[in-house]
Amino acid sequence: MSRDIVHTGRVTEAARRYGVSRRWVHELLRRESAGGIAAVEPRSKRPLSNPRRTIETVAARILTLRQELQTAGLDAGPVTIAWHLEQEGVPAPSTSTIRRLLHTKGMITPDPKKRPKASLHRFEAHQPNETWQSDFTHWALADGTDIEILNFLGYRPRH
């Protein structure tokens, strides 16, 4: 682009040719004169800082508090850690932020969420009337009388 501008001497023509604004052409020329052709390469769009990031001192306190609570045999979950931070006068981040920090530092041992379906053994009746299921339900009638409803269910697999 700079060769086109040097050759033609017109920023407007270069902007039109490349489909960019005149302001952007001037910005690229300024970058090139300051740092050479490497300065014109696309830059990262990532912000230089994150104002919402957890402060390092608070993060360090969360990690030490977790270890202290575990050593004492107390609950060391995110809610408890947040409570202890508030008691110390430290503004605590959200419990999800505390959990995320503990997880990234490897301080949370994962628990399985569910029991595997393969471990469930459903009862099976091989003949009709071999297996029954009963259920009692408490019910109040309109006149206030309490009754118990008894349901019986005969189980027969149909597969």
C-alpha positions in Angstrom: 0.0 0.0 0.0 2.8 2.4 0.9 4.3 1.9 -2.6 1.0 2.8 -4.2 0.8 6.0 -2.1 4.5 6.9 -2.8 4.0 6.1 -6.5 0.7 8.0 -6.9 1.0 10.4 -4.0 -2.7 10.1 -3.2 -4.1 8.6 0.0 -7.7 8.8 -1.4 -6.9 6.6 -4.4 -5.1 4.0 -2.2 -8.1 3.9 0.2 -10.5 3.5 -2.7 -8.4 0.7 -4.2 -8.1 -1.3 -1.0 -11.7 -0.6 0.2 -10.6 1.1 3.5 -11.0 4.6 4.9 -8.5 7.4 4.4 -8.0 7.5 8.2 -7.0 3.8 8.1 -4.5 4.5 5.3 -3.0 7.3 7.4 -2.8 5.0 10.4 -1.0 2.3 8.4 1.5 4.9 7.0 2.2 6.1 10.5 2.8 2.6 11.8 5.1 1.8 8.8 7.2 4.9 9.3 7.5 4.1 13.1 8.2 0.4 12.9 8.7 -0.7 9.4 6.6 -3.2 7.4 6.3 -5.6 10.4 4.3 -2.9 12.2 1.6 -3.0 9.6 0.8 -6.7 10.2 -2.6 -7.3 11.8 -2.5 -6.9 15.6 -4.2 -9.0 18.2 -7.7 -7.8 19.2 -7.2 -9.1 22.7 -7.4 -6.3 25.3 -4.1 -5.3 27.0 -5.7 -5.8 30.5 -8.9 -7.4 31.9 -10.4 -5.1 34.6 -12.7 -8.0 35.7 -9.9 -10.4 36.4 -9.5 -11.6 40.0 -6.8 -9.7 41.9 -3.7 -11.9 42.5 -3.7 -11.3 46.2 -7.3 -12.4 46.5 -6.6 -15.5 44.3 -3.6 -16.4 46.5 -5.8 -15.9 49.7 -8.5 -18.2 48.2 -5.9 -21.0 47.6 -4.3 -20.7 51.0 -7.8 -20.5 52.7 -8.8 -23.7 50.8 -5.7 -25.5 52.2 -6.2 -24.2 55.7 -9.9 -25.3 55.8 -9.0 -28.8 54.4 -6.2 -29.2 56.9 -8.6 -28.3 59.7 -11.1 -30.9 58.4 -13.7 -28.2 57.6 -15.8 -27.7 54.5 -13.6 -26.0 51.9 -16.1 -25.3 49.2 -16.6 -22.0 47.3 -19.5 -20.8 49.5 -17.4 -21.4 52.7 -14.4 -19.7 51.2 -16.5 -16.7 50.2 -17.9 -16.5 53.7 -14.4 -16.6 55.3 -13.2 -13.9 52.9 -16.1 -11.6 53.8 -15.3 -12.2 57.5 -11.7 -11.1 56.9 -13.0 -7.9 55.2 -11.9 -9.0 51.7 -14.4 -8.4 49.0 -15.1 -12.0 47.8 -15.6 -12.8 44.1 -18.6 -14.9 43.2 -18.7 -18.5 44.2 -18.5 -19.6 40.6 -15.3 -17.5 40.2 -13.9 -19.2 43.3 -14.8 -22.6 42.0 -13.3 -21.8 38.6 -10.0 -20.7 40.2 -9.8 -23.8 42.4 -10.6 -26.0 39.3 -7.8 -24.4 37.2 -5.3 -24.8 40.0 -6.2 -28.5 40.3 -7.5 -28.2 43.9 -10.9 -29.8 43.2 -11.1 -33.5 42.9 -13.8 -34.4 40.3 -16.8 -36.4 41.5 -18.9 -38.4 39.1 -22.1 -36.6 38.5 -24.3 -39.7 37.9 -24.3 -43.4 38.4 -23.6 -45.2 35.1 -26.8 -46.5 33.5 -25.1 -49.9 33.1 -25.0 -50.3 36.9 -28.8 -50.2 37.2 -30.4 -53.6 37.5 -34.1 -53.5 36.9 -36.1 -56.3 38.4 -37.7 -58.6 36.0 -40.6 -60.9 36.3 -40.4 -64.0 34.1 -44.1 -64.9 34.5 -47.3 -62.9 35.1 -48.2 -62.2 38.7 -44.7 -63.0 39.8 -43.8 -59.4 40.8 -46.1 -56.8 42.3 -45.6 -53.2 43.3 -47.8 -51.3 45.8 -48.2 -47.6 46.5 -50.0 -45.8 49.3 -51.2 -42.2 48.7 -52.6 -39.8 51.3 -55.6 -37.8 50.1 -58.0 -35.3 51.8 -61.6 -35.3 50.6 -63.7 -32.1 50.1 -65.4 -32.6 53.5 -62.0 -32.9 55.2 -61.9 -36.7 55.6 -58.5 -38.2 55.2 -58.2 -41.3 53.2 -55.4 -43.6 52.0 -55.5 -44.8 48.4 -53.9 -48.1 47.8 -52.6 -49.0 44.3 -51.3 -52.3 43.2 -49.4 -52.7 40.0 -48.5 -56.1 38.5 -45.2 -55.9 36.7 -44.8 -57.9 33.5 -42.0 -56.9 31.1 -43.2 -56.4 27.5 -40.0 -56.6 25.5 
